[in-house]
Amino acid sequence: MIDAKTDAEALRAAFLDGMSRAAASVSVVTTDGPAGRAGVTVSAMTSISADGPAPTMLTCLNATSSALPMVLENGCFAINVLRTGQTDISDVFSSRRPAPGGDKFNAVLIETLVTGAPCLSEALVSFDCRLVSAERVGTHHICIGAVQAVRTTPDGSPLLYGMRRYLRPEDH
């Protein structure tokens, strides 16, 4: 007899191992507004479309993240794509490393664009978004945002994460 729990555990382990091989850029999702200021490191973000009234993007936030309720209530977020050399920022916003003075935002310089969500001044690119919709799927919320502004840094390469470690892109 096949044990369904063992099969599910094996599938989960295989899935996690497989996903570790899919490198992704490292971003910090930030928000600010009536619910407060928060930020969290993510690797799940992508564009949806450049067409329509505004370009759209999505990011996935863990349902247990302290930043999620603030994103939902504030109705805005910024996706800040980190550059190589910014692993410390990633580690602070993922809570792998203590926040200086107990506030994650002490580790970065910020500016605001349209929505009021903090954009990390030294990020490779920041996408300032108004929350369009959010839906819980499993352990995460898929948050879709309409891009209101984009701020780019002229130099740098994206910080990547794969094989359960930070990676650097190769020059070709």
Summary of the structure (lengths in Angstrom):
residues: 172
radius of gyration: 16.8
end to end distance: 52.0
largest distance: 59.4
contacts: 518
relative contact order: 0.21
helix: 23%
strand: 41%
